[in-house]
Amino acid sequence: MDYHRGAGVEVRIARIFNTYGPRMCIDDGRVVSNFVAQALRKEPLTVYGDGKQTRSFQYVSDLVEGLMRLMEGEHVGPFNLGNPGEFTMLELAEVVQETIDPNAKIEFRPNTEDDPHKRKPDISRAKELLGWQPKVSLRKGLPLMVSDFRQRIFGDHKVSTTTTTNDSSS
């Protein structure tokens, strides 16, 4: 903002909230990728505290759309780009369970002291000034991420059975 105010540099400011999707680092320490990787590896899903703390999750294509509208628009911001739909950590673990393995175990561990109880973006400015709001629900986006993680962790066995062994184009 100093460069914008002092030197007249054109800027745009976005506050990016929890984003998930394909191509994330599998072991990046973020809760969605942690749960997905744990479930795929048949490990318990680790929920800290009582699991009642909430977060909101936006699919990567929604974030990209919001950033494009921000960059192409005239408004400086700041704009919150996130999905205001809230899930408790326990609900997220259950959605991952439903998506990957209904028999996956959920393991509770002590919470960290600095874990905020609630994170929910107010996207009213983005809706009003950018005409933006997220479109992809967690239940719709999560399977796309799971498919990508499954392929990178185990290799895509379904594809390998339908291609010939002489195919060298990969």
N, C-alpha and C positions, 0 to 999 in steps of 0.2 A: 504494500500500500504506500510505503514511503516513495518508491520510484514512481508510482502512479500519481501521487499528490505533488511530489517535488519536481519530477522530471517529465511528467506527462506521458510516461510509458503506459501503453495499453495493456491492461491486465484483466484476468478473469480468476475468480477465487471459488474453489469448490471444496466443500468438506465431504470427504468420501467415507461412507459408513460401510460396515461389514459386507464384503462382496465375495461371492463364491462362483465356481464354474470350472469347466475343463481347463487343463493346462496349468492349474495351480501346482505349486510344489507340494508333493505328497506329504512330506513331513515338515511343514512350515510352522507348526504349532498353533494354527488357527483351529477353532473348534469344529467347523464343518469338515475341513480336510482331516482333522484328527479322527472324528467319528467315522467318516467314510473309510479311511485307511484301516482303522481298528476293526470295523465290521468285516471288511473284505479279507483281512488277515485272520479272522476268527478270534480276535482278541476282545476282551471286555471293553465296552464304551465307557470312558472315564468321565464321570460327572462330578464336579467339585461342589462341595457344600451340599445343600438340600436340593439343588437343581431348580430352584424357583427364580433365580436371577434371569432376567429377560434380555434378549438381543433381537435385532432385526437383521434380516439377510436379503441382499439383493443379488439377482443373477447378473453376471458380467455384461450381458448384452444391454440390460437396462442402464447400467452405469455408463457404458460407451455412448448410448443414445443421449443421456443427460449431459455428458461432457461435450458431445458434438453440438447440442443445442446451446450450451453455455458459450462455447468458443465461437460459434457462428452468430451469436446474438450481440446485443449492445450493452447488456447489463454486466457490471463488474462483479457483483456478488457481495458477500459470500452466499453461496447456495448449498444447502444440505442435499446431498445426493445419496439416497438410501431408501430402503423399503420400510415404511412405518408399521408394517405388520409384525407384531411381537410374538416370539416363541420363548417359553422357558427353556432352559438347558435340558431339562428332562423331556419336554415335548420334542425338542430337536433330536435327542437321542432316540426317541420312539419313532419319529418319522424316518430316521436313518435305518432303524431296525426293520420297519415295515418295507422299506425300499430294497434292502439288501438281504437281511436274514432275520426272520421273525424270532429265531431262537438265540439271537445275539444277547449276551449278558450285559447288564448295565452295572457298573461298579462305582460306588460312591467313595470319594476321598475328601479329606479336609480341604476346606476352601482357603484361598489366600486372603490376607487381610485387606488388600487393596482392590478386590474384585467389586466393581460397581454393581449395584442391584438391578439397575435398569438402564438400557441404552435404546432410545427410540428417536429417530430423526423427525424433526418438524419440516416437512417438505412443502409447506404452503407457498413460500416464495417461488420455489421451482415450478410448482403447478401454475401459479398465477402469471409469472413473468416469462417462463420458458415454455409453458405448455407441456411440461414433462411430469410424468409419474411412472413408477415401475409397472410392468405388465406381466412379468413372469413370476408365478407363485413358487414357493419353495417346493411344493409337491410336484410341480412341472419341471423345474430346473434341476432338482437334485438327481433324478435319474440320468440326465445328460452328463453330469459330473461323475457319477458313479461309473458309467460306461467308460469314460476316459480313464479314470483311476484303475478300473479293472484291467483294461488293456495294458496300461503301463506297469502295473504290478505283476500281472500274470501272463501277459501276451494275450491277444484275442484269438482264442481257440476256435471260435465259430468261423472267423474269416479263414483261418488256416485249413479248415476242413473243406472249404468250398473252392479253394484255389489249388492249382496243380503244383507239384513239387518242382516242376521245371520253370516256373515263373520267376524270372530273375529281375523283374522290374521294380522290386521293392526296395 
